[in-house]
Amino acid sequence: MPGRNFRLTLTVTGPTLRIEVRDPRVERLPTVRPTPEPEAPRECGHGLLLVEELADRWGVVPELIGKTVWAEVGT
């Protein structure tokens, strides 16, 4: 997206893959949305549902400028 900066960091420590995405937007902290009804599918908003299902753990670190959303997956 034009005008948006982000940083993706992947780290492997032992059997764990850590994924971090840093975004300068602090006004929108991520939240898991309820699963939409099958008769009303949406094209967006499924990211954290997938993260919650696939990751062993995840979280958000608010920073002075922006935030980092991270997830850890056992390999």
The first five atom37 places (N, CA, C, CB, O) and aatype in JSON, in Angstrom:
{
  "aatype": [12, 14, 7, 1, 2, 13, 1, 10, 16, 10, 16, 19, 16, 7, 14, 16, 10, 1, 9, 6, 19, 1, 3, 14, 1, 19, 6, 1, 10, 14, 16, 19, 1, 14, 16, 14, 6, 14, 6, 0, 14, 1, 6, 4, 7, 8, 7, 10, 10, 10, 19, 6, 6, 10, 0, 3, 1, 17, 7, 19, 19, 14, 6, 10, 9, 7, 11, 16, 19, 17, 0, 6, 19, 7, 16],
  "atom_mask": [
    [1, 1, 1, 1, 1],
    [1, 1, 1, 1, 1],
    [1, 1, 1, 0, 1],
    [1, 1, 1, 1, 1],
    [1, 1, 1, 1, 1],
    [1, 1, 1, 1, 1],
    [1, 1, 1, 1, 1],
    [1, 1, 1, 1, 1],
    [1, 1, 1, 1, 1],
    [1, 1, 1, 1, 1],
    [1, 1, 1, 1, 1],
    [1, 1, 1, 1, 1],
    [1, 1, 1, 1, 1],
    [1, 1, 1, 0, 1],
    [1, 1, 1, 1, 1],
    [1, 1, 1, 1, 1],
    [1, 1, 1, 1, 1],
    [1, 1, 1, 1, 1],
    [1, 1, 1, 1, 1],
    [1, 1, 1, 1, 1],
    [1, 1, 1, 1, 1],
    [1, 1, 1, 1, 1],
    [1, 1, 1, 1, 1],
    [1, 1, 1, 1, 1],
    [1, 1, 1, 1, 1],
    [1, 1, 1, 1, 1],
    [1, 1, 1, 1, 1],
    [1, 1, 1, 1, 1],
    [1, 1, 1, 1, 1],
    [1, 1, 1, 1, 1],
    [1, 1, 1, 1, 1],
    [1, 1, 1, 1, 1],
    [1, 1, 1, 1, 1],
    [1, 1, 1, 1, 1],
    [1, 1, 1, 1, 1],
    [1, 1, 1, 1, 1],
    [1, 1, 1, 1, 1],
    [1, 1, 1, 1, 1],
    [1, 1, 1, 1, 1],
    [1, 1, 1, 1, 1],
    [1, 1, 1, 1, 1],
    [1, 1, 1, 1, 1],
    [1, 1, 1, 1, 1],
    [1, 1, 1, 1, 1],
    [1, 1, 1, 0, 1],
    [1, 1, 1, 1, 1],
    [1, 1, 1, 0, 1],
    [1, 1, 1, 1, 1],
    [1, 1, 1, 1, 1],
    [1, 1, 1, 1, 1],
    [1, 1, 1, 1, 1],
    [1, 1, 1, 1, 1],
    [1, 1, 1, 1, 1],
    [1, 1, 1, 1, 1],
    [1, 1, 1, 1, 1],
    [1, 1, 1, 1, 1],
    [1, 1, 1, 1, 1],
    [1, 1, 1, 1, 1],
    [1, 1, 1, 0, 1],
    [1, 1, 1, 1, 1],
    [1, 1, 1, 1, 1],
    [1, 1, 1, 1, 1],
    [1, 1, 1, 1, 1],
    [1, 1, 1, 1, 1],
    [1, 1, 1, 1, 1],
    [1, 1, 1, 0, 1],
    [1, 1, 1, 1, 1],
    [1, 1, 1, 1, 1],
    [1, 1, 1, 1, 1],
    [1, 1, 1, 1, 1],
    [1, 1, 1, 1, 1],
    [1, 1, 1, 1, 1],
    [1, 1, 1, 1, 1],
    [1, 1, 1, 0, 1],
    [1, 1, 1, 1, 1]
  ],
  "atom_positions": [
    [[0.85, -1.17, 0.0], [0.0, 0.0, 0.0], [0.9, 1.24, 0.0], [-0.97, 0.0, 1.23], [1.8, 1.32, 0.84]],
    [[0.7, 2.19, -0.91], [1.53, 3.38, -0.98], [1.5, 4.18, 0.32], [1.09, 4.25, -2.13], [0.45, 4.35, 0.93]],
    [[2.67, 4.67, 0.73], [2.74, 5.49, 1.93], [2.75, 4.71, 3.23], [0.0, 0.0, 0.0], [2.76, 5.32, 4.3]],
    [[2.75, 3.4, 3.17], [2.77, 2.58, 4.38], [4.1, 1.86, 4.47], [1.59, 1.56, 4.39], [4.55, 1.24, 3.5]],
    [[4.72, 1.94, 5.61], [5.96, 1.23, 5.87], [5.67, 0.12, 6.87], [7.07, 2.18, 6.39], [4.9, 0.31, 7.81]],
    [[6.28, -1.02, 6.65], [6.19, -2.08, 7.64], [7.48, -2.88, 7.56], [4.94, -2.98, 7.4], [8.21, -2.8, 6.57]],
    [[7.74, -3.66, 8.61], [8.94, -4.49, 8.65], [8.51, -5.9, 9.05], [10.01, -3.92, 9.65], [7.78, -6.09, 10.03]],
    [[8.97, -6.87, 8.3], [8.72, -8.28, 8.59], [10.02, -8.9, 9.06], [8.16, -9.03, 7.33], [11.05, -8.77, 8.39]],
    [[9.98, -9.58, 10.21], [11.16, -10.25, 10.76], [10.8, -11.7, 11.03], [11.67, -9.54, 12.05], [9.79, -11.98, 11.68]],
    [[11.61, -12.62, 10.55], [11.45, -14.05, 10.82], [12.68, -14.51, 11.59], [11.26, -14.87, 9.49], [13.81, -14.24, 11.18]],
    [[12.46, -15.21, 12.7], [13.55, -15.71, 13.53], [13.27, -17.15, 13.89], [13.73, -14.84, 14.81], [12.15, -17.49, 14.3]],
    [[14.27, -18.0, 13.75], [14.14, -19.39, 14.16], [15.05, -19.61, 15.36], [14.49, -20.38, 12.99], [16.26, -19.36, 15.29]],
    [[14.47, -20.08, 16.47], [15.21, -20.41, 17.67], [14.81, -21.82, 18.07], [14.95, -19.39, 18.82], [13.69, -22.05, 18.52]],
    [[15.74, -22.76, 17.91], [15.41, -24.16, 18.18], [14.27, -24.58, 17.28], [0.0, 0.0, 0.0], [14.34, -24.4, 16.07]],
    [[13.21, -25.15, 17.86], [12.08, -25.61, 17.03], [10.99, -24.56, 16.81], [11.47, -26.82, 17.66], [9.9, -24.89, 16.34]],
    [[11.27, -23.29, 17.15], [10.23, -22.25, 17.11], [10.53, -21.2, 16.04], [10.09, -21.58, 18.47], [11.63, -20.65, 15.99]],
    [[9.54, -20.93, 15.2], [9.59, -19.85, 14.24], [8.82, -18.68, 14.83], [9.0, -20.28, 12.85], [7.65, -18.81, 15.2]],
    [[9.47, -17.52, 14.92], [8.82, -16.3, 15.4], [8.67, -15.35, 14.23], [9.63, -15.62, 16.57], [9.64, -15.06, 13.52]],
    [[7.45, -14.87, 14.02], [7.12, -13.95, 12.94], [6.71, -12.64, 13.59], [5.97, -14.52, 12.01], [5.84, -12.61, 14.45]],
    [[7.36, -11.55, 13.17], [7.02, -10.23, 13.69], [6.73, -9.29, 12.53], [8.17, -9.67, 14.58], [7.46, -9.27, 11.53]],
    [[5.66, -8.52, 12.66], [5.32, -7.5, 11.67], [5.18, -6.18, 12.43], [4.0, -7.86, 10.88], [4.33, -6.04, 13.3]],
    [[6.04, -5.23, 12.08], [5.99, -3.9, 12.7], [5.29, -2.94, 11.75], [7.43, -3.38, 13.06], [5.6, -2.88, 10.56]],
    [[4.35, -2.19, 12.29], [3.51, -1.28, 11.52], [3.5, 0.07, 12.24], [2.05, -1.84, 11.35], [3.37, 0.09, 13.46]],
    [[3.65, 1.19, 11.52], [3.68, 2.49, 12.2], [2.32, 2.97, 12.71], [4.23, 3.51, 11.28], [2.26, 3.97, 13.42]],
    [[1.24, 2.28, 12.37], [-0.09, 2.72, 12.81], [-0.37, 2.2, 14.21], [-1.18, 2.24, 11.83], [-0.51, 1.0, 14.42]],
    [[-0.46, 3.1, 15.16], [-0.74, 2.7, 16.53], [-2.23, 2.85, 16.87], [0.1, 3.52, 17.49], [-2.7, 2.32, 17.87]],
    [[-2.97, 3.59, 16.02], [-4.38, 3.84, 16.33], [-5.26, 2.61, 16.12], [-4.89, 4.98, 15.48], [-6.38, 2.57, 16.61]],
    [[-4.75, 1.6, 15.4], [-5.56, 0.4, 15.16], [-4.83, -0.82, 15.7], [-5.86, 0.22, 13.65], [-4.04, -1.45, 14.98]],
    [[-5.08, -1.17, 16.95], [-4.51, -2.39, 17.51], [-5.35, -3.57, 17.04], [-4.45, -2.33, 19.08], [-6.58, -3.47, 16.97]],
    [[-4.71, -4.68, 16.7], [-5.46, -5.81, 16.16], [-6.33, -6.49, 17.21], [-4.51, -6.83, 15.57], [-5.98, -6.57, 18.39]],
    [[-7.48, -6.96, 16.76], [-8.38, -7.75, 17.6], [-8.92, -8.89, 16.75], [-9.55, -6.88, 18.19], [-9.09, -8.75, 15.54]],
    [[-9.18, -10.0, 17.4], [-9.76, -11.14, 16.7], [-11.25, -10.88, 16.55], [-9.49, -12.48, 17.45], [-11.95, -10.65, 17.54]],
    [[-11.73, -10.92, 15.32], [-13.15, -10.71, 15.05], [-13.87, -12.05, 15.11], [-13.36, -10.03, 13.67], [-13.26, -13.09, 14.87]],
    [[-15.14, -12.04, 15.43], [-15.88, -13.29, 15.42], [-15.92, -13.89, 14.01], [-17.31, -13.08, 15.94], [-15.87, -13.16, 13.02]],
    [[-16.01, -15.2, 13.94], [-16.11, -15.87, 12.65], [-17.42, -15.46, 11.98], [-16.04, -17.42, 12.81], [-18.48, -15.54, 12.59]],
    [[-17.33, -15.0, 10.72], [-18.57, -14.58, 10.06], [-19.48, -15.76, 9.77], [-18.25, -13.85, 8.76], [-19.02, -16.9, 9.65]],
    [[-20.76, -15.49, 9.66], [-21.73, -16.51, 9.31], [-21.43, -17.01, 7.89], [-23.18, -15.96, 9.41], [-21.03, -16.22, 7.05]],
    [[-21.62, -18.3, 7.61], [-21.33, -18.84, 6.28], [-22.09, -18.14, 5.16], [-21.65, -20.3, 6.25], [-21.58, -18.03, 4.05]],
    [[-23.3, -17.67, 5.43], [-24.07, -17.03, 4.37], [-23.63, -15.59, 4.11], [-25.55, -17.05, 4.72], [-24.12, -14.96, 3.18]],
    [[-22.72, -15.06, 4.92], [-22.24, -13.69, 4.74], [-20.71, -13.66, 4.77], [-22.81, -12.75, 5.83], [-20.12, -13.03, 5.64]],
    [[-20.05, -14.34, 3.82], [-18.58, -14.37, 3.84], [-17.99, -12.99, 3.55], [-18.05, -15.38, 2.83], [-18.56, -12.2, 2.8]],
    [[-16.85, -12.72, 4.15], [-16.13, -11.47, 3.92], [-14.8, -11.79, 3.26], [-15.91, -10.69, 5.25], [-14.28, -12.9, 3.4]],
    [[-14.26, -10.83, 2.53], [-12.99, -11.02, 1.87], [-11.82, -10.56, 2.72], [-12.98, -10.29, 0.55], [-10.67, -10.82, 2.37]],
    [[-12.08, -9.89, 3.84], [-11.0, -9.41, 4.69], [-11.37, -9.67, 6.15], [-10.71, -7.9, 4.45], [-12.51, -10.02, 6.47]],
    [[-10.38, -9.5, 7.02], [-10.63, -9.66, 8.44], [-10.41, -11.05, 8.98], [0.0, 0.0, 0.0], [-10.77, -11.34, 10.11]],
    [[-9.8, -11.93, 8.17], [-9.58, -13.3, 8.61], [-8.16, -13.55, 9.11], [-9.88, -14.26, 7.47], [-7.85, -14.63, 9.6]],
    [[-7.29, -12.55, 9.0], [-5.88, -12.74, 9.34], [-5.64, -13.24, 10.75], [0.0, 0.0, 0.0], [-4.95, -14.25, 10.94]],
    [[-6.19, -12.57, 11.75], [-5.96, -13.0, 13.12], [-6.68, -14.29, 13.46], [-6.38, -11.91, 14.07], [-6.24, -15.02, 14.35]],
    [[-7.78, -14.59, 12.78], [-8.41, -15.89, 12.98], [-7.45, -17.0, 12.57], [-9.74, -16.0, 12.17], [-7.34, -18.02, 13.26]],
    [[-6.75, -16.8, 11.45], [-5.76, -17.78, 11.01], [-4.58, -17.85, 11.97], [-5.26, -17.44, 9.6], [-4.12, -18.93, 12.31]],
    [[-4.1, -16.69, 12.4], [-2.98, -16.66, 13.34], [-3.36, -17.39, 14.62], [-2.56, -15.2, 13.66], [-2.59, -18.21, 15.13]],
    [[-4.54, -17.11, 15.15], [-4.98, -17.75, 16.4], [-5.07, -19.27, 16.25], [-6.33, -17.19, 16.83], [-4.75, -20.0, 17.19]],
    [[-5.49, -19.75, 15.08], [-5.61, -21.19, 14.86], [-4.25, -21.87, 14.66], [-6.49, -21.45, 13.65], [-4.04, -22.99, 15.12]],
    [[-3.33, -21.19, 13.97], [-2.08, -21.81, 13.57], [-0.91, -21.57, 14.53], [-1.7, -21.33, 12.23], [-0.01, -22.41, 14.63]],
    [[-0.93, -20.46, 15.24], [0.2, -20.12, 16.11], [0.04, -20.77, 17.48], [0.32, -18.59, 16.27], [-1.07, -20.98, 17.97]],
    [[1.18, -21.07, 18.08], [1.18, -21.58, 19.45], [0.86, -20.45, 20.43], [2.54, -22.23, 19.8], [0.2, -20.65, 21.45]],
    [[1.35, -19.25, 20.09], [1.03, -18.07, 20.87], [1.29, -16.84, 20.01], [1.86, -18.02, 22.19], [2.08, -16.9, 19.06]],
    [[0.62, -15.73, 20.34], [0.8, -14.49, 19.59], [0.46, -13.32, 20.49], [-0.06, -14.47, 18.31], [-0.16, -13.49, 21.55]],
    [[0.87, -12.13, 20.07], [0.57, -10.96, 20.86], [0.89, -9.69, 20.11], [0.0, 0.0, 0.0], [1.29, -9.71, 18.95]],
    [[0.69, -8.56, 20.81], [0.91, -7.24, 20.24], [1.76, -6.45, 21.24], [-0.44, -6.51, 19.94], [1.5, -6.48, 22.44]],
    [[2.77, -5.76, 20.73], [3.6, -4.9, 21.55], [3.42, -3.46, 21.05], [5.11, -5.34, 21.51], [3.97, -3.11, 20.0]],
    [[2.66, -2.62, 21.78], [2.56, -1.22, 21.39], [3.91, -0.54, 21.6], [1.44, -0.49, 22.19], [4.6, -0.82, 22.58]],
    [[4.27, 0.33, 20.69], [5.55, 1.04, 20.79], [5.29, 2.53, 20.74], [6.52, 0.6, 19.67], [4.17, 2.96, 20.5]],
    [[6.32, 3.32, 20.96], [6.18, 4.76, 20.94], [5.6, 5.22, 19.6], [7.53, 5.44, 21.2], [4.69, 6.04, 19.56]],
    [[6.14, 4.67, 18.52], [5.6, 4.94, 17.19], [5.27, 3.58, 16.57], [6.61, 5.76, 16.29], [6.17, 2.86, 16.15]],
    [[4.01, 3.23, 16.52], [3.6, 1.99, 15.89], [3.39, 0.84, 16.85], [0.0, 0.0, 0.0], [3.22, 1.03, 18.06]],
    [[3.42, -0.35, 16.3], [3.19, -1.57, 17.08], [3.87, -2.73, 16.37], [1.67, -1.85, 17.27], [4.16, -2.65, 15.18]],
    [[4.13, -3.79, 17.11], [4.64, -5.03, 16.54], [3.66, -6.14, 16.9], [6.08, -5.35, 17.06], [3.36, -6.36, 18.08]],
    [[3.18, -6.83, 15.89], [2.35, -8.01, 16.09], [3.25, -9.21, 15.85], [1.08, -8.02, 15.13], [3.93, -9.28, 14.82]],
    [[3.26, -10.16, 16.79], [4.14, -11.31, 16.68], [3.36, -12.6, 16.86], [5.28, -11.22, 17.7], [2.29, -12.63, 17.47]],
    [[3.92, -13.67, 16.31], [3.34, -15.01, 16.48], [4.48, -16.01, 16.51], [2.32, -15.35, 15.34], [5.49, -15.83, 15.84]],
    [[4.3, -17.06, 17.29], [5.29, -18.13, 17.37], [4.65, -19.45, 17.0], [5.92, -18.22, 18.77], [3.55, -19.78, 17.45]],
    [[5.35, -20.19, 16.16], [4.87, -21.48, 15.68], [5.97, -22.51, 15.92], [4.47, -21.41, 14.16], [7.12, -22.29, 15.54]],
    [[5.62, -23.62, 16.54], [6.57, -24.72, 16.72], [6.76, -25.44, 15.42], [0.0, 0.0, 0.0], [5.8, -25.7, 14.69]],
    [[8.02, -25.78, 15.11], [8.29, -26.46, 13.84], [8.41, -27.95, 14.03], [9.56, -25.92, 13.2], [8.63, -28.68, 13.07]]
  ]
}
